[in-house]
């Protein structure tokens, strides 16, 4: 599995844990869903920036 996929799986596990904790604290389901959607977006953005391959250096010009 790529580092992008591994990062997203870990982030989804984190979101599930936070959602379960919010449910046990009697947070309304609408707010749990809103928080989960926001966290998924943050997870995709950060996984993309962490997993992005750097461009190889250009060969020297003669």
mmJSON file of the N, C-alpha and C atoms, coordinates in Angstrom:
{"data_MODEL":{"atom_site":{
"group_PDB":["ATOM","ATOM","ATOM","ATOM","ATOM","ATOM","ATOM","ATOM","ATOM","ATOM","ATOM","ATOM","ATOM","ATOM","ATOM","ATOM","ATOM","ATOM","ATOM","ATOM","ATOM","ATOM","ATOM","ATOM","ATOM","ATOM","ATOM","ATOM","ATOM","ATOM","ATOM","ATOM","ATOM","ATOM","ATOM","ATOM","ATOM","ATOM","ATOM","ATOM","ATOM","ATOM","ATOM","ATOM","ATOM","ATOM","ATOM","ATOM","ATOM","ATOM","ATOM","ATOM","ATOM","ATOM","ATOM","ATOM","ATOM","ATOM","ATOM","ATOM","ATOM","ATOM","ATOM","ATOM","ATOM","ATOM","ATOM","ATOM","ATOM","ATOM","ATOM","ATOM","ATOM","ATOM","ATOM","ATOM","ATOM","ATOM","ATOM","ATOM","ATOM","ATOM","ATOM","ATOM","ATOM","ATOM","ATOM","ATOM","ATOM","ATOM","ATOM","ATOM","ATOM","ATOM","ATOM","ATOM","ATOM","ATOM","ATOM","ATOM","ATOM","ATOM","ATOM","ATOM","ATOM","ATOM","ATOM","ATOM","ATOM","ATOM","ATOM","ATOM","ATOM","ATOM","ATOM","ATOM","ATOM","ATOM","ATOM","ATOM","ATOM","ATOM","ATOM","ATOM","ATOM","ATOM","ATOM","ATOM","ATOM","ATOM","ATOM","ATOM","ATOM","ATOM","ATOM","ATOM","ATOM","ATOM","ATOM","ATOM","ATOM","ATOM","ATOM","ATOM","ATOM","ATOM","ATOM","ATOM","ATOM","ATOM","ATOM","ATOM","ATOM","ATOM","ATOM","ATOM","ATOM","ATOM","ATOM","ATOM","ATOM","ATOM","ATOM","ATOM","ATOM","ATOM","ATOM","ATOM","ATOM","ATOM","ATOM","ATOM","ATOM","ATOM","ATOM","ATOM","ATOM","ATOM","ATOM","ATOM","ATOM","ATOM","ATOM","ATOM","ATOM","ATOM"],
"id":[1,2,3,4,5,6,7,8,9,10,11,12,13,14,15,16,17,18,19,20,21,22,23,24,25,26,27,28,29,30,31,32,33,34,35,36,37,38,39,40,41,42,43,44,45,46,47,48,49,50,51,52,53,54,55,56,57,58,59,60,61,62,63,64,65,66,67,68,69,70,71,72,73,74,75,76,77,78,79,80,81,82,83,84,85,86,87,88,89,90,91,92,93,94,95,96,97,98,99,100,101,102,103,104,105,106,107,108,109,110,111,112,113,114,115,116,117,118,119,120,121,122,123,124,125,126,127,128,129,130,131,132,133,134,135,136,137,138,139,140,141,142,143,144,145,146,147,148,149,150,151,152,153,154,155,156,157,158,159,160,161,162,163,164,165,166,167,168,169,170,171,172,173,174,175,176,177,178,179,180,181,182,183,184,185,186],
"type_symbol":["N","C","C","N","C","C","N","C","C","N","C","C","N","C","C","N","C","C","N","C","C","N","C","C","N","C","C","N","C","C","N","C","C","N","C","C","N","C","C","N","C","C","N","C","C","N","C","C","N","C","C","N","C","C","N","C","C","N","C","C","N","C","C","N","C","C","N","C","C","N","C","C","N","C","C","N","C","C","N","C","C","N","C","C","N","C","C","N","C","C","N","C","C","N","C","C","N","C","C","N","C","C","N","C","C","N","C","C","N","C","C","N","C","C","N","C","C","N","C","C","N","C","C","N","C","C","N","C","C","N","C","C","N","C","C","N","C","C","N","C","C","N","C","C","N","C","C","N","C","C","N","C","C","N","C","C","N","C","C","N","C","C","N","C","C","N","C","C","N","C","C","N","C","C","N","C","C","N","C","C","N","C","C","N","C","C"],
"label_atom_id":["N","CA","C","N","CA","C","N","CA","C","N","CA","C","N","CA","C","N","CA","C","N","CA","C","N","CA","C","N","CA","C","N","CA","C","N","CA","C","N","CA","C","N","CA","C","N","CA","C","N","CA","C","N","CA","C","N","CA","C","N","CA","C","N","CA","C","N","CA","C","N","CA","C","N","CA","C","N","CA","C","N","CA","C","N","CA","C","N","CA","C","N","CA","C","N","CA","C","N","CA","C","N","CA","C","N","CA","C","N","CA","C","N","CA","C","N","CA","C","N","CA","C","N","CA","C","N","CA","C","N","CA","C","N","CA","C","N","CA","C","N","CA","C","N","CA","C","N","CA","C","N","CA","C","N","CA","C","N","CA","C","N","CA","C","N","CA","C","N","CA","C","N","CA","C","N","CA","C","N","CA","C","N","CA","C","N","CA","C","N","CA","C","N","CA","C","N","CA","C","N","CA","C","N","CA","C","N","CA","C","N","CA","C","N","CA","C"],
"label_alt_id":[null,null,null,null,null,null,null,null,null,null,null,null,null,null,null,null,null,null,null,null,null,null,null,null,null,null,null,null,null,null,null,null,null,null,null,null,null,null,null,null,null,null,null,null,null,null,null,null,null,null,null,null,null,null,null,null,null,null,null,null,null,null,null,null,null,null,null,null,null,null,null,null,null,null,null,null,null,null,null,null,null,null,null,null,null,null,null,null,null,null,null,null,null,null,null,null,null,null,null,null,null,null,null,null,null,null,null,null,null,null,null,null,null,null,null,null,null,null,null,null,null,null,null,null,null,null,null,null,null,null,null,null,null,null,null,null,null,null,null,null,null,null,null,null,null,null,null,null,null,null,null,null,null,null,null,null,null,null,null,null,null,null,null,null,null,null,null,null,null,null,null,null,null,null,null,null,null,null,null,null,null,null,null,null,null,null],
"label_comp_id":["UNK","UNK","UNK","UNK","UNK","UNK","UNK","UNK","UNK","UNK","UNK","UNK","UNK","UNK","UNK","UNK","UNK","UNK","UNK","UNK","UNK","UNK","UNK","UNK","UNK","UNK","UNK","UNK","UNK","UNK","UNK","UNK","UNK","UNK","UNK","UNK","UNK","UNK","UNK","UNK","UNK","UNK","UNK","UNK","UNK","UNK","UNK","UNK","UNK","UNK","UNK","UNK","UNK","UNK","UNK","UNK","UNK","UNK","UNK","UNK","UNK","UNK","UNK","UNK","UNK","UNK","UNK","UNK","UNK","UNK","UNK","UNK","UNK","UNK","UNK","UNK","UNK","UNK","UNK","UNK","UNK","UNK","UNK","UNK","UNK","UNK","UNK","UNK","UNK","UNK","UNK","UNK","UNK","UNK","UNK","UNK","UNK","UNK","UNK","UNK","UNK","UNK","UNK","UNK","UNK","UNK","UNK","UNK","UNK","UNK","UNK","UNK","UNK","UNK","UNK","UNK","UNK","UNK","UNK","UNK","UNK","UNK","UNK","UNK","UNK","UNK","UNK","UNK","UNK","UNK","UNK","UNK","UNK","UNK","UNK","UNK","UNK","UNK","UNK","UNK","UNK","UNK","UNK","UNK","UNK","UNK","UNK","UNK","UNK","UNK","UNK","UNK","UNK","UNK","UNK","UNK","UNK","UNK","UNK","UNK","UNK","UNK","UNK","UNK","UNK","UNK","UNK","UNK","UNK","UNK","UNK","UNK","UNK","UNK","UNK","UNK","UNK","UNK","UNK","UNK","UNK","UNK","UNK","UNK","UNK","UNK"],
"label_asym_id":["A","A","A","A","A","A","A","A","A","A","A","A","A","A","A","A","A","A","A","A","A","A","A","A","A","A","A","A","A","A","A","A","A","A","A","A","A","A","A","A","A","A","A","A","A","A","A","A","A","A","A","A","A","A","A","A","A","A","A","A","A","A","A","A","A","A","A","A","A","A","A","A","A","A","A","A","A","A","A","A","A","A","A","A","A","A","A","A","A","A","A","A","A","A","A","A","A","A","A","A","A","A","A","A","A","A","A","A","A","A","A","A","A","A","A","A","A","A","A","A","A","A","A","A","A","A","A","A","A","A","A","A","A","A","A","A","A","A","A","A","A","A","A","A","A","A","A","A","A","A","A","A","A","A","A","A","A","A","A","A","A","A","A","A","A","A","A","A","A","A","A","A","A","A","A","A","A","A","A","A","A","A","A","A","A","A"],
"label_entity_id":["1","1","1","1","1","1","1","1","1","1","1","1","1","1","1","1","1","1","1","1","1","1","1","1","1","1","1","1","1","1","1","1","1","1","1","1","1","1","1","1","1","1","1","1","1","1","1","1","1","1","1","1","1","1","1","1","1","1","1","1","1","1","1","1","1","1","1","1","1","1","1","1","1","1","1","1","1","1","1","1","1","1","1","1","1","1","1","1","1","1","1","1","1","1","1","1","1","1","1","1","1","1","1","1","1","1","1","1","1","1","1","1","1","1","1","1","1","1","1","1","1","1","1","1","1","1","1","1","1","1","1","1","1","1","1","1","1","1","1","1","1","1","1","1","1","1","1","1","1","1","1","1","1","1","1","1","1","1","1","1","1","1","1","1","1","1","1","1","1","1","1","1","1","1","1","1","1","1","1","1","1","1","1","1","1","1"],
"label_seq_id":[1,1,1,2,2,2,3,3,3,4,4,4,5,5,5,6,6,6,7,7,7,8,8,8,9,9,9,10,10,10,11,11,11,12,12,12,13,13,13,14,14,14,15,15,15,16,16,16,17,17,17,18,18,18,19,19,19,20,20,20,21,21,21,22,22,22,23,23,23,24,24,24,25,25,25,26,26,26,27,27,27,28,28,28,29,29,29,30,30,30,31,31,31,32,32,32,33,33,33,34,34,34,35,35,35,36,36,36,37,37,37,38,38,38,39,39,39,40,40,40,41,41,41,42,42,42,43,43,43,44,44,44,45,45,45,46,46,46,47,47,47,48,48,48,49,49,49,50,50,50,51,51,51,52,52,52,53,53,53,54,54,54,55,55,55,56,56,56,57,57,57,58,58,58,59,59,59,60,60,60,61,61,61,62,62,62],
"pdbx_PDB_ins_code":[null,null,null,null,null,null,null,null,null,null,null,null,null,null,null,null,null,null,null,null,null,null,null,null,null,null,null,null,null,null,null,null,null,null,null,null,null,null,null,null,null,null,null,null,null,null,null,null,null,null,null,null,null,null,null,null,null,null,null,null,null,null,null,null,null,null,null,null,null,null,null,null,null,null,null,null,null,null,null,null,null,null,null,null,null,null,null,null,null,null,null,null,null,null,null,null,null,null,null,null,null,null,null,null,null,null,null,null,null,null,null,null,null,null,null,null,null,null,null,null,null,null,null,null,null,null,null,null,null,null,null,null,null,null,null,null,null,null,null,null,null,null,null,null,null,null,null,null,null,null,null,null,null,null,null,null,null,null,null,null,null,null,null,null,null,null,null,null,null,null,null,null,null,null,null,null,null,null,null,null,null,null,null,null,null,null],
"Cartn_x":[0.848,0.0,0.898,0.502,1.302,1.214,2.12,2.096,0.832,0.32,-0.939,-2.079,-2.181,-3.242,-3.115,-1.895,-1.663,-2.05,-1.689,-2.029,-3.547,-4.24,-5.696,-6.376,-5.893,-6.475,-6.305,-5.131,-4.904,-5.782,-5.947,-6.79,-8.25,-8.703,-10.09,-10.324,-9.337,-9.46,-9.566,-8.776,-8.851,-10.242,-10.791,-12.12,-13.178,-13.078,-14.044,-13.976,-12.771,-12.614,-13.198,-12.933,-13.48,-15.003,-15.524,-16.981,-17.632,-17.007,-17.537,-17.5,-16.413,-16.32,-17.39,-17.61,-18.639,-20.026,-20.26,-21.547,-21.756,-20.718,-20.825,-21.012,-20.582,-20.792,-22.116,-22.964,-24.303,-24.273,-23.279,-23.242,-24.259,-25.06,-26.044,-25.381,-26.067,-25.529,-25.183,-25.943,-25.665,-24.271,-23.892,-22.587,-21.468,-21.751,-20.752,-20.47,-21.523,-21.363,-20.595,-20.93,-20.226,-18.737,-18.444,-17.05,-16.309,-16.983,-16.345,-16.038,-16.951,-16.725,-15.55,-15.491,-14.381,-13.059,-13.051,-11.81,-11.373,-12.311,-11.941,-11.268,-11.81,-11.194,-9.791,-9.61,-8.283,-7.334,-7.839,-7.01,-6.534,-7.42,-7.036,-6.02,-6.25,-5.294,-3.917,-3.874,-2.569,-1.907,-2.676,-2.086,-1.507,-2.16,-1.67,-0.364,-0.293,0.942,2.083,1.801,2.861,3.307,2.408,2.736,3.217,3.215,3.592,5.067,5.37,6.751,7.378,8.579,9.291,9.806,9.844,10.367,11.865,12.325,13.776,14.514,15.724,16.475,16.761,16.746,17.006,18.49,18.768,20.181,20.892,22.172,22.908,23.03,22.921,23.062,24.535,24.897,26.312,26.56],
"Cartn_y":[-1.169,0.0,1.238,2.234,3.453,4.248,5.187,6.013,6.861,7.241,7.995,7.167,5.918,5.041,4.737,4.501,4.226,5.432,6.615,7.836,7.999,7.767,7.919,6.88,5.662,4.629,5.024,5.489,5.939,7.116,8.034,9.203,8.8,7.834,7.362,6.666,5.925,5.298,6.381,7.44,8.561,9.198,9.408,10.008,9.116,7.808,6.888,6.955,7.014,7.121,8.409,9.507,10.789,10.82,10.21,10.148,9.317,8.207,7.371,8.118,8.822,9.601,10.69,11.356,12.391,11.79,10.604,9.926,9.591,9.098,8.754,9.993,11.15,12.401,13.071,12.35,12.823,14.062,14.149,15.211,14.843,15.814,15.505,14.911,13.963,13.244,14.189,15.256,16.218,16.817,17.174,17.773,16.749,15.513,14.454,14.282,14.292,14.154,15.338,16.545,17.739,17.658,17.286,17.153,16.086,14.971,13.893,14.328,15.045,15.515,16.485,17.388,18.339,17.605,16.627,15.892,15.05,14.489,13.744,14.685,15.881,16.862,17.227,17.469,17.789,16.612,15.395,14.206,14.049,14.276,14.152,15.226,16.446,17.522,17.236,16.82,16.579,15.321,14.298,13.103,13.418,14.294,14.664,15.438,16.357,17.137,16.293,15.348,14.493,13.427,12.954,11.873,12.329,13.638,14.147,13.894,13.358,13.113,14.429,14.669,15.865,15.683,16.767,16.709,16.431,15.544,15.291,16.537,16.745,17.931,17.875,19.024,19.106,18.835,18.16,17.912,19.242,19.322,20.592,20.897,22.178,22.617,22.804,22.402,22.522,23.772],
"Cartn_z":[0.0,0.0,0.0,-0.754,-0.832,0.467,0.61,1.813,1.859,0.695,0.631,1.204,0.776,1.265,2.742,3.198,4.614,5.466,5.02,5.748,5.834,4.712,4.718,5.602,5.602,6.471,7.94,8.302,9.668,10.037,9.107,9.366,9.509,8.718,8.838,10.174,10.649,11.972,13.049,12.919,13.845,13.819,12.63,12.494,13.131,12.92,13.542,15.063,15.602,17.05,17.595,16.91,17.352,17.23,16.171,16.005,17.096,17.448,18.526,19.853,20.119,21.351,21.396,20.264,20.208,20.435,19.866,20.067,21.537,22.2,23.615,24.498,23.992,24.722,24.352,23.6,23.198,22.312,21.443,20.446,19.363,18.889,17.842,16.583,15.973,14.811,13.666,13.5,12.425,12.594,13.818,14.057,13.937,14.28,14.087,12.597,11.782,10.331,9.757,10.189,9.703,10.062,11.298,11.718,10.931,10.662,9.909,8.478,7.847,6.477,6.437,7.406,7.458,7.676,8.591,8.855,7.657,6.91,5.699,4.701,4.541,3.644,4.075,5.367,5.895,5.685,5.89,5.7,4.275,3.317,1.903,1.543,2.005,1.709,2.292,3.538,4.149,3.599,3.246,2.646,1.275,0.54,-0.784,-0.679,0.262,0.376,0.923,1.816,2.376,1.375,0.536,-0.375,-1.728,-1.969,-3.28,-3.532,-4.697,-5.067,-5.52,-5.074,-5.481,-6.899,-7.649,-9.015,-8.965,-9.857,-9.869,-10.343,-9.88,-10.32,-11.807,-12.405,-13.854,-14.114,-15.222,-15.541,-15.81,-15.461,-15.672,-17.157,-17.476,-18.864,-19.181,-20.387,-20.764,-21.541],
"occupancy":[1.0,1.0,1.0,1.0,1.0,1.0,1.0,1.0,1.0,1.0,1.0,1.0,1.0,1.0,1.0,1.0,1.0,1.0,1.0,1.0,1.0,1.0,1.0,1.0,1.0,1.0,1.0,1.0,1.0,1.0,1.0,1.0,1.0,1.0,1.0,1.0,1.0,1.0,1.0,1.0,1.0,1.0,1.0,1.0,1.0,1.0,1.0,1.0,1.0,1.0,1.0,1.0,1.0,1.0,1.0,1.0,1.0,1.0,1.0,1.0,1.0,1.0,1.0,1.0,1.0,1.0,1.0,1.0,1.0,1.0,1.0,1.0,1.0,1.0,1.0,1.0,1.0,1.0,1.0,1.0,1.0,1.0,1.0,1.0,1.0,1.0,1.0,1.0,1.0,1.0,1.0,1.0,1.0,1.0,1.0,1.0,1.0,1.0,1.0,1.0,1.0,1.0,1.0,1.0,1.0,1.0,1.0,1.0,1.0,1.0,1.0,1.0,1.0,1.0,1.0,1.0,1.0,1.0,1.0,1.0,1.0,1.0,1.0,1.0,1.0,1.0,1.0,1.0,1.0,1.0,1.0,1.0,1.0,1.0,1.0,1.0,1.0,1.0,1.0,1.0,1.0,1.0,1.0,1.0,1.0,1.0,1.0,1.0,1.0,1.0,1.0,1.0,1.0,1.0,1.0,1.0,1.0,1.0,1.0,1.0,1.0,1.0,1.0,1.0,1.0,1.0,1.0,1.0,1.0,1.0,1.0,1.0,1.0,1.0,1.0,1.0,1.0,1.0,1.0,1.0,1.0,1.0,1.0,1.0,1.0,1.0],
"B_iso_or_equiv":[0.0,0.0,0.0,0.0,0.0,0.0,0.0,0.0,0.0,0.0,0.0,0.0,0.0,0.0,0.0,0.0,0.0,0.0,0.0,0.0,0.0,0.0,0.0,0.0,0.0,0.0,0.0,0.0,0.0,0.0,0.0,0.0,0.0,0.0,0.0,0.0,0.0,0.0,0.0,0.0,0.0,0.0,0.0,0.0,0.0,0.0,0.0,0.0,0.0,0.0,0.0,0.0,0.0,0.0,0.0,0.0,0.0,0.0,0.0,0.0,0.0,0.0,0.0,0.0,0.0,0.0,0.0,0.0,0.0,0.0,0.0,0.0,0.0,0.0,0.0,0.0,0.0,0.0,0.0,0.0,0.0,0.0,0.0,0.0,0.0,0.0,0.0,0.0,0.0,0.0,0.0,0.0,0.0,0.0,0.0,0.0,0.0,0.0,0.0,0.0,0.0,0.0,0.0,0.0,0.0,0.0,0.0,0.0,0.0,0.0,0.0,0.0,0.0,0.0,0.0,0.0,0.0,0.0,0.0,0.0,0.0,0.0,0.0,0.0,0.0,0.0,0.0,0.0,0.0,0.0,0.0,0.0,0.0,0.0,0.0,0.0,0.0,0.0,0.0,0.0,0.0,0.0,0.0,0.0,0.0,0.0,0.0,0.0,0.0,0.0,0.0,0.0,0.0,0.0,0.0,0.0,0.0,0.0,0.0,0.0,0.0,0.0,0.0,0.0,0.0,0.0,0.0,0.0,0.0,0.0,0.0,0.0,0.0,0.0,0.0,0.0,0.0,0.0,0.0,0.0,0.0,0.0,0.0,0.0,0.0,0.0],
"pdbx_formal_charge":[null,null,null,null,null,null,null,null,null,null,null,null,null,null,null,null,null,null,null,null,null,null,null,null,null,null,null,null,null,null,null,null,null,null,null,null,null,null,null,null,null,null,null,null,null,null,null,null,null,null,null,null,null,null,null,null,null,null,null,null,null,null,null,null,null,null,null,null,null,null,null,null,null,null,null,null,null,null,null,null,null,null,null,null,null,null,null,null,null,null,null,null,null,null,null,null,null,null,null,null,null,null,null,null,null,null,null,null,null,null,null,null,null,null,null,null,null,null,null,null,null,null,null,null,null,null,null,null,null,null,null,null,null,null,null,null,null,null,null,null,null,null,null,null,null,null,null,null,null,null,null,null,null,null,null,null,null,null,null,null,null,null,null,null,null,null,null,null,null,null,null,null,null,null,null,null,null,null,null,null,null,null,null,null,null,null],
"auth_seq_id":[1,1,1,2,2,2,3,3,3,4,4,4,5,5,5,6,6,6,7,7,7,8,8,8,9,9,9,10,10,10,11,11,11,12,12,12,13,13,13,14,14,14,15,15,15,16,16,16,17,17,17,18,18,18,19,19,19,20,20,20,21,21,21,22,22,22,23,23,23,24,24,24,25,25,25,26,26,26,27,27,27,28,28,28,29,29,29,30,30,30,31,31,31,32,32,32,33,33,33,34,34,34,35,35,35,36,36,36,37,37,37,38,38,38,39,39,39,40,40,40,41,41,41,42,42,42,43,43,43,44,44,44,45,45,45,46,46,46,47,47,47,48,48,48,49,49,49,50,50,50,51,51,51,52,52,52,53,53,53,54,54,54,55,55,55,56,56,56,57,57,57,58,58,58,59,59,59,60,60,60,61,61,61,62,62,62],
"auth_comp_id":["UNK","UNK","UNK","UNK","UNK","UNK","UNK","UNK","UNK","UNK","UNK","UNK","UNK","UNK","UNK","UNK","UNK","UNK","UNK","UNK","UNK","UNK","UNK","UNK","UNK","UNK","UNK","UNK","UNK","UNK","UNK","UNK","UNK","UNK","UNK","UNK","UNK","UNK","UNK","UNK","UNK","UNK","UNK","UNK","UNK","UNK","UNK","UNK","UNK","UNK","UNK","UNK","UNK","UNK","UNK","UNK","UNK","UNK","UNK","UNK","UNK","UNK","UNK","UNK","UNK","UNK","UNK","UNK","UNK","UNK","UNK","UNK","UNK","UNK","UNK","UNK","UNK","UNK","UNK","UNK","UNK","UNK","UNK","UNK","UNK","UNK","UNK","UNK","UNK","UNK","UNK","UNK","UNK","UNK","UNK","UNK","UNK","UNK","UNK","UNK","UNK","UNK","UNK","UNK","UNK","UNK","UNK","UNK","UNK","UNK","UNK","UNK","UNK","UNK","UNK","UNK","UNK","UNK","UNK","UNK","UNK","UNK","UNK","UNK","UNK","UNK","UNK","UNK","UNK","UNK","UNK","UNK","UNK","UNK","UNK","UNK","UNK","UNK","UNK","UNK","UNK","UNK","UNK","UNK","UNK","UNK","UNK","UNK","UNK","UNK","UNK","UNK","UNK","UNK","UNK","UNK","UNK","UNK","UNK","UNK","UNK","UNK","UNK","UNK","UNK","UNK","UNK","UNK","UNK","UNK","UNK","UNK","UNK","UNK","UNK","UNK","UNK","UNK","UNK","UNK","UNK","UNK","UNK","UNK","UNK","UNK"],
"auth_asym_id":["A","A","A","A","A","A","A","A","A","A","A","A","A","A","A","A","A","A","A","A","A","A","A","A","A","A","A","A","A","A","A","A","A","A","A","A","A","A","A","A","A","A","A","A","A","A","A","A","A","A","A","A","A","A","A","A","A","A","A","A","A","A","A","A","A","A","A","A","A","A","A","A","A","A","A","A","A","A","A","A","A","A","A","A","A","A","A","A","A","A","A","A","A","A","A","A","A","A","A","A","A","A","A","A","A","A","A","A","A","A","A","A","A","A","A","A","A","A","A","A","A","A","A","A","A","A","A","A","A","A","A","A","A","A","A","A","A","A","A","A","A","A","A","A","A","A","A","A","A","A","A","A","A","A","A","A","A","A","A","A","A","A","A","A","A","A","A","A","A","A","A","A","A","A","A","A","A","A","A","A","A","A","A","A","A","A"],
"auth_atom_id":["N","CA","C","N","CA","C","N","CA","C","N","CA","C","N","CA","C","N","CA","C","N","CA","C","N","CA","C","N","CA","C","N","CA","C","N","CA","C","N","CA","C","N","CA","C","N","CA","C","N","CA","C","N","CA","C","N","CA","C","N","CA","C","N","CA","C","N","CA","C","N","CA","C","N","CA","C","N","CA","C","N","CA","C","N","CA","C","N","CA","C","N","CA","C","N","CA","C","N","CA","C","N","CA","C","N","CA","C","N","CA","C","N","CA","C","N","CA","C","N","CA","C","N","CA","C","N","CA","C","N","CA","C","N","CA","C","N","CA","C","N","CA","C","N","CA","C","N","CA","C","N","CA","C","N","CA","C","N","CA","C","N","CA","C","N","CA","C","N","CA","C","N","CA","C","N","CA","C","N","CA","C","N","CA","C","N","CA","C","N","CA","C","N","CA","C","N","CA","C","N","CA","C","N","CA","C","N","CA","C","N","CA","C","N","CA","C"],
"pdbx_PDB_model_num":[1,1,1,1,1,1,1,1,1,1,1,1,1,1,1,1,1,1,1,1,1,1,1,1,1,1,1,1,1,1,1,1,1,1,1,1,1,1,1,1,1,1,1,1,1,1,1,1,1,1,1,1,1,1,1,1,1,1,1,1,1,1,1,1,1,1,1,1,1,1,1,1,1,1,1,1,1,1,1,1,1,1,1,1,1,1,1,1,1,1,1,1,1,1,1,1,1,1,1,1,1,1,1,1,1,1,1,1,1,1,1,1,1,1,1,1,1,1,1,1,1,1,1,1,1,1,1,1,1,1,1,1,1,1,1,1,1,1,1,1,1,1,1,1,1,1,1,1,1,1,1,1,1,1,1,1,1,1,1,1,1,1,1,1,1,1,1,1,1,1,1,1,1,1,1,1,1,1,1,1,1,1,1,1,1,1]
}}}
